[in-house]
Amino acid sequence: MVYTIVVHLYAKDDKEAIEKIKAKLVEASQVYSKDRETLDWYVMQDEKDPRKFCIVERYLKESSQQYHLQNPYWKTFDPDVNPLLEKPMDLRRFNELDTGGNAAGAHYHEDASADTTVTTMYKEAV
């Protein structure tokens, strides 16, 4: 069963803090997505409020977090990010439901299976 962590972050009302968080999240995604038993490590920024960020971490199973927590990069994340936040991180843990898709539980519309870029997905909506 896929184990998922969703973290919401809210930056201080400061352009420099927002940019630093953004850079740290991009860097973290590049590092953590390579951890053993990590399926995905996504980072997002709200389209209307640039102070809102979200991390979605997907692991093969709950115990897979050990590889994430043992990564030396982990020790730099909180000390770099926490001082830039307006409020503490909101962390939630989930077990993904089996939706009958492939081994990881994912399913896609046939049009999105090869290319999931926004340009391709919404080409006819323009």
Contacts in CASP RR format, 6 or more apart in sequence:
PFRMAT RR
TARGET T0000
AUTHOR 0000-0000-0000
METHOD contacts of the structure
MODEL  1
MVYTIVVHLYAKDDKEAIEKIKAKLVEASQVYSKDRETLDWYVMQDEKDP
RKFCIVERYLKESSQQYHLQNPYWKTFDPDVNPLLEKPMDLRRFNELDTG
GNAAGAHYHEDASADTTVTTMYKEAV
1 61 0 8 1.000
1 95 0 8 1.000
1 96 0 8 1.000
1 98 0 8 1.000
2 39 0 8 1.000
2 58 0 8 1.000
2 59 0 8 1.000
2 60 0 8 1.000
2 61 0 8 1.000
2 95 0 8 1.000
2 96 0 8 1.000
2 104 0 8 1.000
2 105 0 8 1.000
3 58 0 8 1.000
3 59 0 8 1.000
3 60 0 8 1.000
3 61 0 8 1.000
3 62 0 8 1.000
3 64 0 8 1.000
3 65 0 8 1.000
3 93 0 8 1.000
3 94 0 8 1.000
3 95 0 8 1.000
3 96 0 8 1.000
4 56 0 8 1.000
4 57 0 8 1.000
4 58 0 8 1.000
4 59 0 8 1.000
4 93 0 8 1.000
4 94 0 8 1.000
4 95 0 8 1.000
4 96 0 8 1.000
5 55 0 8 1.000
5 56 0 8 1.000
5 57 0 8 1.000
5 59 0 8 1.000
5 65 0 8 1.000
5 91 0 8 1.000
5 92 0 8 1.000
5 93 0 8 1.000
5 94 0 8 1.000
6 54 0 8 1.000
6 55 0 8 1.000
6 56 0 8 1.000
6 57 0 8 1.000
6 91 0 8 1.000
6 92 0 8 1.000
6 94 0 8 1.000
7 54 0 8 1.000
7 55 0 8 1.000
7 57 0 8 1.000
7 89 0 8 1.000
7 90 0 8 1.000
7 91 0 8 1.000
7 92 0 8 1.000
8 52 0 8 1.000
8 53 0 8 1.000
8 54 0 8 1.000
8 89 0 8 1.000
8 90 0 8 1.000
9 21 0 8 1.000
9 52 0 8 1.000
9 53 0 8 1.000
9 54 0 8 1.000
9 55 0 8 1.000
9 81 0 8 1.000
9 85 0 8 1.000
9 89 0 8 1.000
9 90 0 8 1.000
10 51 0 8 1.000
10 52 0 8 1.000
10 53 0 8 1.000
10 85 0 8 1.000
10 86 0 8 1.000
10 87 0 8 1.000
11 17 0 8 1.000
11 18 0 8 1.000
11 21 0 8 1.000
11 50 0 8 1.000
11 51 0 8 1.000
11 52 0 8 1.000
11 53 0 8 1.000
11 84 0 8 1.000
11 85 0 8 1.000
11 86 0 8 1.000
12 51 0 8 1.000
12 84 0 8 1.000
12 85 0 8 1.000
12 86 0 8 1.000
13 51 0 8 1.000
13 86 0 8 1.000
14 84 0 8 1.000
17 84 0 8 1.000
18 50 0 8 1.000
18 51 0 8 1.000
20 80 0 8 1.000
20 84 0 8 1.000
21 53 0 8 1.000
21 81 0 8 1.000
21 84 0 8 1.000
21 85 0 8 1.000
22 45 0 8 1.000
22 53 0 8 1.000
24 77 0 8 1.000
24 80 0 8 1.000
24 81 0 8 1.000
25 43 0 8 1.000
25 53 0 8 1.000
25 55 0 8 1.000
26 43 0 8 1.000
28 41 0 8 1.000
28 43 0 8 1.000
28 55 0 8 1.000
28 73 0 8 1.000
28 77 0 8 1.000
29 41 0 8 1.000
29 42 0 8 1.000
29 43 0 8 1.000
31 71 0 8 1.000
31 73 0 8 1.000
32 38 0 8 1.000
32 41 0 8 1.000
32 57 0 8 1.000
32 68 0 8 1.000
32 71 0 8 1.000
32 73 0 8 1.000
33 40 0 8 1.000
33 41 0 8 1.000
35 41 0 8 1.000
35 67 0 8 1.000
35 68 0 8 1.000
35 71 0 8 1.000
36 64 0 8 1.000
36 67 0 8 1.000
37 59 0 8 1.000
37 60 0 8 1.000
37 61 0 8 1.000
37 64 0 8 1.000
37 67 0 8 1.000
38 57 0 8 1.000
38 58 0 8 1.000
38 59 0 8 1.000
38 60 0 8 1.000
38 64 0 8 1.000
38 67 0 8 1.000
38 68 0 8 1.000
39 58 0 8 1.000
39 59 0 8 1.000
39 60 0 8 1.000
39 104 0 8 1.000
40 56 0 8 1.000
40 57 0 8 1.000
40 58 0 8 1.000
41 55 0 8 1.000
41 56 0 8 1.000
41 57 0 8 1.000
41 58 0 8 1.000
42 55 0 8 1.000
42 56 0 8 1.000
42 57 0 8 1.000
42 58 0 8 1.000
43 53 0 8 1.000
43 54 0 8 1.000
43 55 0 8 1.000
44 53 0 8 1.000
44 54 0 8 1.000
44 55 0 8 1.000
44 56 0 8 1.000
45 52 0 8 1.000
45 53 0 8 1.000
45 54 0 8 1.000
46 52 0 8 1.000
46 53 0 8 1.000
46 54 0 8 1.000
51 86 0 8 1.000
57 68 0 8 1.000
58 96 0 8 1.000
59 65 0 8 1.000
59 68 0 8 1.000
62 95 0 8 1.000
68 74 0 8 1.000
81 89 0 8 1.000
82 88 0 8 1.000
82 89 0 8 1.000
96 105 0 8 1.000
98 105 0 8 1.000
99 105 0 8 1.000
99 107 0 8 1.000
100 107 0 8 1.000
101 107 0 8 1.000
108 116 0 8 1.000
111 120 0 8 1.000
111 121 0 8 1.000
112 120 0 8 1.000
112 121 0 8 1.000
END
